[in-house]
Amino acid sequence: TAAGNRTTHRAASLAARAAMVLRDNDTGTLVTASPRLYPHMWSWDAAFISIGLAHLDVGRAAAELDTLLSAQWCDGMIPHIVFTGDDDYFPGPDRWGTDDAPQRPAGVRTSGICQPPVHAIALRRIVDTARRTSGTDTRVAEDFARRVWEPLHHWHRWIARHRMSGDHGLVTIVHGWESGMDNSPRWDVPYAGVRPGPDLPPYVRLDVLKVDDPGQRPSDDEYDRYLWLIEQMRRADYNPDEIVETSAFLVGDVFVTAVFALASETLADLGEEIGAPATEIAELRTWAERTRAAAARSCHPDTGMARDFDVRTGTWLDTESIAAFSPLLCGGLPADTEQRLIDTLDGPSWSAHPDLLAAVPPSVSPRSEDFDPKLYWRGPQWPVVTWLFGWAFGRRGWERHASEFRAQGVHLASDGSFGEYYEPFTAAPLGSANQSWTAAVVLDWLC
Ligand code: 9YW
């Protein structure tokens, strides 16, 4: 039909624009997170970006993760930023002061913290995409999987060793940036306990100069705290155990925990396919099991919503954020509790809120008092987050739910500007335009 043709045509041109964004942001060895605001490689962005690249060129997708892995620290940590030569971002490598950290790899400058471990999920998706494309692509992707399986296992082991210690069993983070959801209301209580010292070296923010409305970015007070934590880590020479002991911010992050469980299981499955060592595969399954159980235990007994745990104050954090649905990513809940969480996600406080333009969950419920429709991780919709939940739902066999998220995610991004995040009631793109990971997940949805 004519209407059907129009839809196909629109999808094809949206995909072409998404591909163009990835090409335009490509420096040759890495695709920057965005053209102006973030001129470097971010760890979890790189994973999502490689998923998009796999539709254009599997070899290029592999190269993206290779670039990230070439910055992996000797102890296994994958740093949250790999810096390009561009010095137009703050905090840059000098401020991080990681050059003297003994675990840092030679020849590349990085930050000193990590981000959600979605990389094994990206590898899985690259292999699956290649298998649908051609025999040659399949070989490229499988060879690549064989090559990077060990470094990814090493990364997971780093998390298991250094970040899985508390009784709560959740994976801990030492900076809000490690959550990927920088200024989420999830971190309001923990950040209240971070008191920047008088010796915090002065600095000038660059991010607020690069967005139309600085009101869409975190506040100066928040930045002082972000920078103070970096100062503390730098003084601890980025020793991972000392940081966990001394950091003013230490939180069991239920979203990172569920992602870790899901990614560990995914990496274990890939390991079976490529003949990885059985003991290492078994290790991954043990970590997955432990973290899945921890995410399930975090759920509030009355509301069923999953919670973060503030280690410094010893309190559970109840926030109406998207992270409350984290156990749906990895499973582990009793069937009735899980169904209730799905119903909440599909209900009027979340995806089915009557005023949403696209029926995908916002970062914070519009019915929460913490909600702000324009402020970064405090309300806007983030396409990558929708992609991650949709992918996990597909893996869990929830096909209808997965395709609903795909269709609504495409709808959200259909103006083709590939915003970093979107105003939920108008679908206005916010933050940076031509954000690489947004383009990448839209491309994956459309292919
Ligand atoms: C910053 C790159 C990164 C994402 C984070 C997001 C934002 C960087 O951008 O943080 O300077 O604010 O919060 O999740 O990886 O896209």
Residues whose N, C-alpha, C, O or C-beta is under 5 A from the ligand:
A	BS01	9YW	A33 Y38 W42 D45 G180 M181 D182
